[in-house]
Amino acid sequence: MAEAGLDDSGAIGPTAEDARRRLVGMVERGTLRPGQRLGAERELAVKLGVSRSTLRQALGALEEAGVVRRVPGRGGGTFIASPKVERDLSRIVGIPMLLRDQGFTAGSRVLSVAVRTAGPEAARALGIAEDEFVVDLVRIRLADGVPISLEQAVFPAELVPGLPERALGGSIYELCDSEYGLRPDEAIEHIEVVLASSDEAAVLGIDRGDPLLLVTRTTRTAAGVAFEFSRDLFRADRTRISVKVKGSPANEKARLRGRIVELVPPAE
């Protein structure tokens, strides 16, 4: 009797599922570490006691879940993927704290800091004139020494005097709070998928055209003062977006006000 691979629904069968679970267990115990290359399929199949076709099904499921990544060509193979950074949209927190809370070693590299006029996009977000001055800060964020994001943050210069001369490798929110009394209270963020340009790919250590998560954010104080406009590019292979939401309590008035709309295909 042949070993189970994929069933008719496309899900992996029990033998491949068992192999998948065993490999996940090896990752969780640290037997297999991030970046480690798995051995040849033949050897790994023998070690797990399954056929090569069943092993491929298990590896396919692991790749889809982001546990492994496959690199084609000579020198390629199947590698244990690095853990993803969870970007929680339910709270406003600097990247260093976000990384530390998840067990990563946080790092930063300042690429540039300059004073310039705001221009239309930043002026619109910050509620200032286009010819007003802003501080433009560009940094790379590192998790365990590996680049995970390229961020550009813009601040109204009059709110952050002397910012370019300060140490800018840590949390900019902590710096704005302690030095300028600007504490983030509300942020509006927009998220979209973009493709990495040649320059962005070189900075982040990925290939041109690889997907990135673009997070565009405007941050305000409790008094409603917009003090930051930023564009953060996160590596899609290293980042997972999460958000915690609560449903509104149902009430009779809302129920009576609502209507159910049924979508039906157009008549032929």
C-alpha positions as protocol buffer text, in pm:
chain_id: "A"
residue {
  index: 1
  type: MET
  ca { x: 0 y: 0 z: 0 }
}
residue {
  index: 2
  type: ALA
  ca { x: 141 y: 336 z: -104 }
}
residue {
  index: 3
  type: GLU
  ca { x: 227 y: 597 z: 158 }
}
residue {
  index: 4
  type: ALA
  ca { x: -14 y: 886 z: 197 }
}
residue {
  index: 5
  type: GLY
  ca { x: 83 y: 1207 z: 23 }
}
residue {
  index: 6
  type: LEU
  ca { x: -179 y: 1460 z: -82 }
}
residue {
  index: 7
  type: ASP
  ca { x: -543 y: 1363 z: -55 }
}
residue {
  index: 8
  type: ASP
  ca { x: -808 y: 1472 z: -302 }
}
residue {
  index: 9
  type: SER
  ca { x: -859 y: 1804 z: -118 }
}
residue {
  index: 10
  type: GLY
  ca { x: -493 y: 1902 z: -150 }
}
residue {
  index: 11
  type: ALA
  ca { x: -409 y: 1850 z: 220 }
}
residue {
  index: 12
  type: ILE
  ca { x: -112 y: 1635 z: 309 }
}
residue {
  index: 13
  type: GLY
  ca { x: -184 y: 1284 z: 427 }
}
residue {
  index: 14
  type: PRO
  ca { x: -104 y: 1132 z: 768 }
}
residue {
  index: 15
  type: THR
  ca { x: 245 y: 1006 z: 681 }
}
residue {
  index: 16
  type: ALA
  ca { x: 356 y: 1339 z: 538 }
}
residue {
  index: 17
  type: GLU
  ca { x: 190 y: 1518 z: 830 }
}
residue {
  index: 18
  type: ASP
  ca { x: 387 y: 1305 z: 1074 }
}
residue {
  index: 19
  type: ALA
  ca { x: 710 y: 1394 z: 893 }
}
residue {
  index: 20
  type: ARG
  ca { x: 612 y: 1762 z: 899 }
}
residue {
  index: 21
  type: ARG
  ca { x: 545 y: 1750 z: 1274 }
}
residue {
  index: 22
  type: ARG
  ca { x: 877 y: 1580 z: 1342 }
}
residue {
  index: 23
  type: LEU
  ca { x: 1067 y: 1844 z: 1145 }
}
residue {
  index: 24
  type: VAL
  ca { x: 881 y: 2123 z: 1327 }
}
residue {
  index: 25
  type: GLY
  ca { x: 972 y: 1958 z: 1656 }
}
residue {
  index: 26
  type: MET
  ca { x: 1340 y: 1956 z: 1556 }
}
residue {
  index: 27
  type: VAL
  ca { x: 1319 y: 2329 z: 1482 }
}
residue {
  index: 28
  type: GLU
  ca { x: 1144 y: 2403 z: 1813 }
}
residue {
  index: 29
  type: ARG
  ca { x: 1405 y: 2203 z: 2011 }
}
residue {
  index: 30
  type: GLY
  ca { x: 1691 y: 2378 z: 1832 }
}
residue {
  index: 31
  type: THR
  ca { x: 1816 y: 2062 z: 1661 }
}
residue {
  index: 32
  type: LEU
  ca { x: 1760 y: 2249 z: 1335 }
}
residue {
  index: 33
  type: ARG
  ca { x: 1855 y: 2617 z: 1352 }
}
residue {
  index: 34
  type: PRO
  ca { x: 1761 y: 2919 z: 1138 }
}
residue {
  index: 35
  type: GLY
  ca { x: 1975 y: 2933 z: 825 }
}
residue {
  index: 36
  type: GLN
  ca { x: 2076 y: 2568 z: 852 }
}
residue {
  index: 37
  type: ARG
  ca { x: 2067 y: 2371 z: 528 }
}
residue {
  index: 38
  type: LEU
  ca { x: 1881 y: 2043 z: 539 }
}
residue {
  index: 39
  type: GLY
  ca { x: 2065 y: 1743 z: 404 }
}
residue {
  index: 40
  type: ALA
  ca { x: 1994 y: 1573 z: 74 }
}
residue {
  index: 41
  type: GLU
  ca { x: 1636 y: 1455 z: 30 }
}
residue {
  index: 42
  type: ARG
  ca { x: 1746 y: 1093 z: 12 }
}
residue {
  index: 43
  type: GLU
  ca { x: 1927 y: 1112 z: 346 }
}
residue {
  index: 44
  type: LEU
  ca { x: 1650 y: 1309 z: 516 }
}
residue {
  index: 45
  type: ALA
  ca { x: 1384 y: 1067 z: 389 }
}
residue {
  index: 46
  type: VAL
  ca { x: 1580 y: 773 z: 529 }
}
residue {
  index: 47
  type: LYS
  ca { x: 1624 y: 952 z: 862 }
}
residue {
  index: 48
  type: LEU
  ca { x: 1249 y: 1014 z: 887 }
}
residue {
  index: 49
  type: GLY
  ca { x: 1155 y: 673 z: 752 }
}
residue {
  index: 50
  type: VAL
  ca { x: 944 y: 802 z: 463 }
}
residue {
  index: 51
  type: SER
  ca { x: 964 y: 801 z: 86 }
}
residue {
  index: 52
  type: ARG
  ca { x: 1112 y: 1098 z: -100 }
}
residue {
  index: 53
  type: SER
  ca { x: 772 y: 1187 z: -249 }
}
residue {
  index: 54
  type: THR
  ca { x: 618 y: 1196 z: 99 }
}
residue {
  index: 55
  type: LEU
  ca { x: 910 y: 1407 z: 225 }
}
residue {
  index: 56
  type: ARG
  ca { x: 851 y: 1655 z: -58 }
}
residue {
  index: 57
  type: GLN
  ca { x: 489 y: 1690 z: 51 }
}
residue {
  index: 58
  type: ALA
  ca { x: 598 y: 1763 z: 408 }
}
residue {
  index: 59
  type: LEU
  ca { x: 859 y: 2015 z: 292 }
}
residue {
  index: 60
  type: GLY
  ca { x: 602 y: 2181 z: 66 }
}
residue {
  index: 61
  type: ALA
  ca { x: 371 y: 2231 z: 364 }
}
residue {
  index: 62
  type: LEU
  ca { x: 659 y: 2369 z: 571 }
}
residue {
  index: 63
  type: GLU
  ca { x: 758 y: 2609 z: 294 }
}
residue {
  index: 64
  type: GLU
  ca { x: 401 y: 2736 z: 267 }
}
residue {
  index: 65
  type: ALA
  ca { x: 398 y: 2795 z: 644 }
}
residue {
  index: 66
  type: GLY
  ca { x: 731 y: 2981 z: 627 }
}
residue {
  index: 67
  type: VAL
  ca { x: 924 y: 2725 z: 833 }
}
residue {
  index: 68
  type: VAL
  ca { x: 1165 y: 2643 z: 548 }
}
residue {
  index: 69
  type: ARG
  ca { x: 1270 y: 2817 z: 230 }
}
residue {
  index: 70
  type: ARG
  ca { x: 1390 y: 2656 z: -89 }
}
residue {
  index: 71
  type: VAL
  ca { x: 1674 y: 2807 z: -291 }
}
residue {
  index: 72
  type: PRO
  ca { x: 1706 y: 2677 z: -650 }
}
residue {
  index: 73
  type: GLY
  ca { x: 2026 y: 2622 z: -844 }
}
residue {
  index: 74
  type: ARG
  ca { x: 2376 y: 2507 z: -759 }
}
residue {
  index: 75
  type: GLY
  ca { x: 2455 y: 2578 z: -397 }
}
residue {
  index: 76
  type: GLY
  ca { x: 2087 y: 2597 z: -318 }
}
residue {
  index: 77
  type: GLY
  ca { x: 1873 y: 2354 z: -123 }
}
residue {
  index: 78
  type: THR
  ca { x: 1620 y: 2366 z: 157 }
}
residue {
  index: 79
  type: PHE
  ca { x: 1703 y: 2588 z: 453 }
}
residue {
  index: 80
  type: ILE
  ca { x: 1542 y: 2649 z: 789 }
}
residue {
  index: 81
  type: ALA
  ca { x: 1385 y: 2994 z: 764 }
}
residue {
  index: 82
  type: SER
  ca { x: 1466 y: 3267 z: 1010 }
}
residue {
  index: 83
  type: PRO
  ca { x: 1181 y: 3344 z: 1253 }
}
residue {
  index: 84
  type: LYS
  ca { x: 945 y: 3622 z: 1151 }
}
residue {
  index: 85
  type: VAL
  ca { x: 911 y: 3949 z: 1336 }
}
residue {
  index: 86
  type: GLU
  ca { x: 554 y: 4011 z: 1444 }
}
residue {
  index: 87
  type: ARG
  ca { x: 449 y: 4368 z: 1371 }
}
residue {
  index: 88
  type: ASP
  ca { x: 158 y: 4433 z: 1606 }
}
residue {
  index: 89
  type: LEU
  ca { x: -63 y: 4715 z: 1479 }
}
residue {
  index: 90
  type: SER
  ca { x: -264 y: 4719 z: 1802 }
}
residue {
  index: 91
  type: ARG
  ca { x: -3 y: 4929 z: 1984 }
}
residue {
  index: 92
  type: ILE
  ca { x: 239 y: 5210 z: 1910 }
}
residue {
  index: 93
  type: VAL
  ca { x: 586 y: 5090 z: 1997 }
}
residue {
  index: 94
  type: GLY
  ca { x: 934 y: 5149 z: 1862 }
}
residue {
  index: 95
  type: ILE
  ca { x: 1105 y: 4876 z: 1662 }
}
residue {
  index: 96
  type: PRO
  ca { x: 1379 y: 4815 z: 1924 }
}
residue {
  index: 97
  type: MET
  ca { x: 1123 y: 4736 z: 2195 }
}
residue {
  index: 98
  type: LEU
  ca { x: 918 y: 4531 z: 1948 }
}
residue {
  index: 99
  type: LEU
  ca { x: 1222 y: 4319 z: 1867 }
}
residue {
  index: 100
  type: ARG
  ca { x: 1338 y: 4281 z: 2227 }
}
residue {
  index: 101
  type: ASP
  ca { x: 990 y: 4168 z: 2335 }
}
residue {
  index: 102
  type: GLN
  ca { x: 1016 y: 3886 z: 2081 }
}
residue {
  index: 103
  type: GLY
  ca { x: 1363 y: 3773 z: 2183 }
}
residue {
  index: 104
  type: PHE
  ca { x: 1559 y: 3936 z: 1900 }
}
residue {
  index: 105
  type: THR
  ca { x: 1871 y: 4146 z: 1942 }
}
residue {
  index: 106
  type: ALA
  ca { x: 1775 y: 4487 z: 1805 }
}
residue {
  index: 107
  type: GLY
  ca { x: 2013 y: 4697 z: 1600 }
}
residue {
  index: 108
  type: SER
  ca { x: 2003 y: 5011 z: 1385 }
}
residue {
  index: 109
  type: ARG
  ca { x: 2218 y: 5170 z: 1119 }
}
residue {
  index: 110
  type: VAL
  ca { x: 2165 y: 5537 z: 1036 }
}
residue {
  index: 111
  type: LEU
  ca { x: 2194 y: 5589 z: 660 }
}
residue {
  index: 112
  type: SER
  ca { x: 2123 y: 5962 z: 655 }
}
residue {
  index: 113
  type: VAL
  ca { x: 1978 y: 6250 z: 851 }
}
residue {
  index: 114
  type: ALA
  ca { x: 1908 y: 6586 z: 691 }
}
residue {
  index: 115
  type: VAL
  ca { x: 1708 y: 6906 z: 727 }
}
residue {
  index: 116
  type: ARG
  ca { x: 1499 y: 6987 z: 418 }
}
residue {
  index: 117
  type: THR
  ca { x: 1170 y: 7144 z: 316 }
}
residue {
  index: 118
  type: ALA
  ca { x: 869 y: 6923 z: 372 }
}
residue {
  index: 119
  type: GLY
  ca { x: 737 y: 6885 z: 20 }
}
residue {
  index: 120
  type: PRO
  ca { x: 373 y: 6798 z: -60 }
}
residue {
  index: 121
  type: GLU
  ca { x: 339 y: 6446 z: 88 }
}
residue {
  index: 122
  type: ALA
  ca { x: 499 y: 6512 z: 428 }
}
residue {
  index: 123
  type: ALA
  ca { x: 335 y: 6855 z: 452 }
}
residue {
  index: 124
  type: ARG
  ca { x: -9 y: 6705 z: 397 }
}
residue {
  index: 125
  type: ALA
  ca { x: 48 y: 6433 z: 658 }
}
residue {
  index: 126
  type: LEU
  ca { x: 197 y: 6666 z: 920 }
}
residue {
  index: 127
  type: GLY
  ca { x: -37 y: 6958 z: 858 }
}
residue {
  index: 128
  type: ILE
  ca { x: 241 y: 7206 z: 775 }
}
residue {
  index: 129
  type: ALA
  ca { x: 337 y: 7417 z: 476 }
}
residue {
  index: 130
  type: GLU
  ca { x: 539 y: 7257 z: 197 }
}
residue {
  index: 131
  type: ASP
  ca { x: 823 y: 7506 z: 245 }
}
residue {
  index: 132
  type: GLU
  ca { x: 853 y: 7446 z: 622 }
}
residue {
  index: 133
  type: PHE
  ca { x: 1161 y: 7257 z: 736 }
}
residue {
  index: 134
  type: VAL
  ca { x: 1159 y: 6895 z: 850 }
}
residue {
  index: 135
  type: VAL
  ca { x: 1418 y: 6651 z: 979 }
}
residue {
  index: 136
  type: ASP
  ca { x: 1444 y: 6353 z: 743 }
}
residue {
  index: 137
  type: LEU
  ca { x: 1589 y: 6039 z: 907 }
}
residue {
  index: 138
  type: VAL
  ca { x: 1663 y: 5717 z: 714 }
}
residue {
  index: 139
  type: ARG
  ca { x: 1767 y: 5403 z: 903 }
}
residue {
  index: 140
  type: ILE
  ca { x: 1803 y: 5028 z: 861 }
}
residue {
  index: 141
  type: ARG
  ca { x: 1657 y: 4813 z: 1138 }
}
residue {
  index: 142
  type: LEU
  ca { x: 1831 y: 4488 z: 1226 }
}
residue {
  index: 143
  type: ALA
  ca { x: 1705 y: 4176 z: 1402 }
}
residue {
  index: 144
  type: ASP
  ca { x: 1989 y: 3954 z: 1525 }
}
residue {
  index: 145
  type: GLY
  ca { x: 2218 y: 4145 z: 1290 }
}
residue {
  index: 146
  type: VAL
  ca { x: 2001 y: 4085 z: 980 }
}
residue {
  index: 147
  type: PRO
  ca { x: 1825 y: 4377 z: 806 }
}
residue {
  index: 148
  type: ILE
  ca { x: 1446 y: 4354 z: 838 }
}
residue {
  index: 149
  type: SER
  ca { x: 1331 y: 4704 z: 747 }
}
residue {
  index: 150
  type: LEU
  ca { x: 1429 y: 5028 z: 582 }
}
residue {
  index: 151
  type: GLU
  ca { x: 1258 y: 5325 z: 741 }
}
residue {
  index: 152
  type: GLN
  ca { x: 1229 y: 5692 z: 655 }
}
residue {
  index: 153
  type: ALA
  ca { x: 1085 y: 5914 z: 928 }
}
residue {
  index: 154
  type: VAL
  ca { x: 1011 y: 6285 z: 887 }
}
residue {
  index: 155
  type: PHE
  ca { x: 957 y: 6529 z: 1178 }
}
residue {
  index: 156
  type: PRO
  ca { x: 867 y: 6901 z: 1181 }
}
residue {
  index: 157
  type: ALA
  ca { x: 1199 y: 7069 z: 1254 }
}
residue {
  index: 158
  type: GLU
  ca { x: 1051 y: 7324 z: 1493 }
}
residue {
  index: 159
  type: LEU
  ca { x: 922 y: 7044 z: 1718 }
}
residue {
  index: 160
  type: VAL
  ca { x: 1258 y: 6861 z: 1740 }
}
residue {
  index: 161
  type: PRO
  ca { x: 1537 y: 7121 z: 1756 }
}
residue {
  index: 162
  type: GLY
  ca { x: 1884 y: 6967 z: 1749 }
}
residue {
  index: 163
  type: LEU
  ca { x: 1756 y: 6620 z: 1654 }
}
residue {
  index: 164
  type: PRO
  ca { x: 2020 y: 6559 z: 1381 }
}
residue {
  index: 165
  type: GLU
  ca { x: 2298 y: 6602 z: 1640 }
}
residue {
  index: 166
  type: ARG
  ca { x: 2156 y: 6342 z: 1879 }
}
residue {
  index: 167
  type: ALA
  ca { x: 2222 y: 5968 z: 1897 }
}
residue {
  index: 168
  type: LEU
  ca { x: 1964 y: 5821 z: 1660 }
}
residue {
  index: 169
  type: GLY
  ca { x: 2032 y: 5449 z: 1679 }
}
residue {
  index: 170
  type: GLY
  ca { x: 1768 y: 5369 z: 1941 }
}
residue {
  index: 171
  type: SER
  ca { x: 1395 y: 5424 z: 1972 }
}
residue {
  index: 172
  type: ILE
  ca { x: 1295 y: 5754 z: 1817 }
}
residue {
  index: 173
  type: TYR
  ca { x: 972 y: 5749 z: 2019 }
}
residue {
  index: 174
  type: GLU
  ca { x: 1160 y: 5727 z: 2348 }
}
residue {
  index: 175
  type: LEU
  ca { x: 1386 y: 6012 z: 2233 }
}
residue {
  index: 176
  type: CYS
  ca { x: 1095 y: 6232 z: 2127 }
}
residue {
  index: 177
  type: ASP
  ca { x: 920 y: 6167 z: 2459 }
}
residue {
  index: 178
  type: SER
  ca { x: 1219 y: 6230 z: 2685 }
}
residue {
  index: 179
  type: GLU
  ca { x: 1375 y: 6523 z: 2497 }
}
residue {
  index: 180
  type: TYR
  ca { x: 1081 y: 6701 z: 2334 }
}
residue {
  index: 181
  type: GLY
  ca { x: 773 y: 6593 z: 2529 }
}
residue {
  index: 182
  type: LEU
  ca { x: 624 y: 6432 z: 2218 }
}
residue {
  index: 183
  type: ARG
  ca { x: 460 y: 6108 z: 2328 }
}
residue {
  index: 184
  type: PRO
  ca { x: 284 y: 5898 z: 2062 }
}
residue {
  index: 185
  type: ASP
  ca { x: -84 y: 5855 z: 2141 }
}
residue {
  index: 186
  type: GLU
  ca { x: -244 y: 5778 z: 1806 }
}
residue {
  index: 187
  type: ALA
  ca { x: -116 y: 5653 z: 1473 }
}
residue {
  index: 188
  type: ILE
  ca { x: -286 y: 5606 z: 1139 }
}
residue {
  index: 189
  type: GLU
  ca { x: -116 y: 5341 z: 929 }
}
residue {
  index: 190
  type: HIS
  ca { x: -167 y: 5225 z: 573 }
}
residue {
  index: 191
  type: ILE
  ca { x: -20 y: 4894 z: 455 }
}
residue {
  index: 192
  type: GLU
  ca { x: 45 y: 4775 z: 102 }
}
residue {
  index: 193
  type: VAL
  ca { x: 270 y: 4531 z: -79 }
}
residue {
  index: 194
  type: VAL
  ca { x: 538 y: 4677 z: -306 }
}
residue {
  index: 195
  type: LEU
  ca { x: 833 y: 4529 z: -493 }
}
residue {
  index: 196
  type: ALA
  ca { x: 1188 y: 4607 z: -390 }
}
residue {
  index: 197
  type: SER
  ca { x: 1388 y: 4842 z: -610 }
}
residue {
  index: 198
  type: SER
  ca { x: 1754 y: 4771 z: -680 }
}
residue {
  index: 199
  type: ASP
  ca { x: 1868 y: 5012 z: -406 }
}
residue {
  index: 200
  type: GLU
  ca { x: 1618 y: 4880 z: -151 }
}
residue {
  index: 201
  type: ALA
  ca { x: 1714 y: 4520 z: -229 }
}
residue {
  index: 202
  type: ALA
  ca { x: 2084 y: 4597 z: -185 }
}
residue {
  index: 203
  type: VAL
  ca { x: 2024 y: 4763 z: 153 }
}
residue {
  index: 204
  type: LEU
  ca { x: 1798 y: 4483 z: 284 }
}
residue {
  index: 205
  type: GLY
  ca { x: 2000 y: 4191 z: 147 }
}
residue {
  index: 206
  type: ILE
  ca { x: 1725 y: 4058 z: -82 }
}
residue {
  index: 207
  type: ASP
  ca { x: 1669 y: 4033 z: -457 }
}
residue {
  index: 208
  type: ARG
  ca { x: 1530 y: 4309 z: -674 }
}
residue {
  index: 209
  type: GLY
  ca { x: 1156 y: 4256 z: -713 }
}
residue {
  index: 210
  type: ASP
  ca { x: 1115 y: 4069 z: -383 }
}
residue {
  index: 211
  type: PRO
  ca { x: 796 y: 4169 z: -195 }
}
residue {
  index: 212
  type: LEU
  ca { x: 809 y: 4431 z: 78 }
}
residue {
  index: 213
  type: LEU
  ca { x: 542 y: 4549 z: 320 }
}
residue {
  index: 214
  type: LEU
  ca { x: 515 y: 4926 z: 300 }
}
residue {
  index: 215
  type: VAL
  ca { x: 375 y: 5079 z: 620 }
}
residue {
  index: 216
  type: THR
  ca { x: 295 y: 5451 z: 588 }
}
residue {
  index: 217
  type: ARG
  ca { x: 227 y: 5611 z: 926 }
}
residue {
  index: 218
  type: THR
  ca { x: 129 y: 5948 z: 1073 }
}
residue {
  index: 219
  type: THR
  ca { x: 178 y: 5969 z: 1451 }
}
residue {
  index: 220
  type: ARG
  ca { x: 11 y: 6222 z: 1683 }
}
residue {
  index: 221
  type: THR
  ca { x: 30 y: 6320 z: 2047 }
}
residue {
  index: 222
  type: ALA
  ca { x: -270 y: 6311 z: 2281 }
}
residue {
  index: 223
  type: ALA
  ca { x: -321 y: 6681 z: 2197 }
}
residue {
  index: 224
  type: GLY
  ca { x: -353 y: 6591 z: 1829 }
}
residue {
  index: 225
  type: VAL
  ca { x: -13 y: 6726 z: 1721 }
}
residue {
  index: 226
  type: ALA
  ca { x: 125 y: 6534 z: 1422 }
}
residue {
  index: 227
  type: PHE
  ca { x: 497 y: 6494 z: 1487 }
}
residue {
  index: 228
  type: GLU
  ca { x: 602 y: 6200 z: 1268 }
}
residue {
  index: 229
  type: PHE
  ca { x: 536 y: 6090 z: 911 }
}
residue {
  index: 230
  type: SER
  ca { x: 713 y: 5770 z: 815 }
}
residue {
  index: 231
  type: ARG
  ca { x: 744 y: 5514 z: 539 }
}
residue {
  index: 232
  type: ASP
  ca { x: 873 y: 5178 z: 662 }
}
residue {
  index: 233
  type: LEU
  ca { x: 964 y: 4900 z: 421 }
}
residue {
  index: 234
  type: PHE
  ca { x: 960 y: 4559 z: 593 }
}
residue {
  index: 235
  type: ARG
  ca { x: 1092 y: 4242 z: 435 }
}
residue {
  index: 236
  type: ALA
  ca { x: 783 y: 4033 z: 365 }
}
residue {
  index: 237
  type: ASP
  ca { x: 976 y: 3709 z: 424 }
}
residue {
  index: 238
  type: ARG
  ca { x: 1072 y: 3820 z: 775 }
}
residue {
  index: 239
  type: THR
  ca { x: 758 y: 4003 z: 889 }
}
residue {
  index: 240
  type: ARG
  ca { x: 409 y: 3908 z: 994 }
}
residue {
  index: 241
  type: ILE
  ca { x: 139 y: 4168 z: 1056 }
}
residue {
  index: 242
  type: SER
  ca { x: -99 y: 4116 z: 1347 }
}
residue {
  index: 243
  type: VAL
  ca { x: -377 y: 4329 z: 1493 }
}
residue {
  index: 244
  type: LYS
  ca { x: -613 y: 4286 z: 1787 }
}
residue {
  index: 245
  type: VAL
  ca { x: -969 y: 4407 z: 1731 }
}
residue {
  index: 246
  type: LYS
  ca { x: -1287 y: 4405 z: 1936 }
}
residue {
  index: 247
  type: GLY
  ca { x: -1637 y: 4376 z: 1801 }
}
residue {
  index: 248
  type: SER
  ca { x: -1898 y: 4637 z: 1884 }
}
residue {
  index: 249
  type: PRO
  ca { x: -2174 y: 4509 z: 2114 }
}
residue {
  index: 250
  type: ALA
  ca { x: -2488 y: 4431 z: 1921 }
}
residue {
  index: 251
  type: ASN
  ca { x: -2805 y: 4617 z: 2012 }
}
residue {
  index: 252
  type: GLU
  ca { x: -3161 y: 4612 z: 1891 }
}
residue {
  index: 253
  type: LYS
  ca { x: -3139 y: 4956 z: 1733 }
}
residue {
  index: 254
  type: ALA
  ca { x: -2835 y: 4859 z: 1527 }
}
residue {
  index: 255
  type: ARG
  ca { x: -2999 y: 4532 z: 1430 }
}
residue {
  index: 256
  type: LEU
  ca { x: -3310 y: 4707 z: 1304 }
}
residue {
  index: 257
  type: ARG
  ca { x: -3102 y: 4965 z: 1119 }
}
residue {
  index: 258
  type: GLY
  ca { x: -2894 y: 4703 z: 937 }
}
residue {
  index: 259
  type: ARG
  ca { x: -2995 y: 4525 z: 620 }
}
residue {
  index: 260
  type: ILE
  ca { x: -2874 y: 4202 z: 468 }
}
residue {
  index: 261
  type: VAL
  ca { x: -2766 y: 4230 z: 107 }
}
residue {
  index: 262
  type: GLU
  ca { x: -2746 y: 3912 z: -95 }
}
residue {
  index: 263
  type: LEU
  ca { x: -2506 y: 3908 z: -388 }
}
residue {
  index: 264
  type: VAL
  ca { x: -2629 y: 3701 z: -680 }
}
residue {
  index: 265
  type: PRO
  ca { x: -2467 y: 3641 z: -1019 }
}
residue {
  index: 266
  type: PRO
  ca { x: -2614 y: 3832 z: -1314 }
}
residue {
  index: 267
  type: ALA
  ca { x: -2864 y: 3652 z: -1528 }
}
residue {
  index: 268
  type: GLU
  ca { x: -2722 y: 3508 z: -1846 }
}
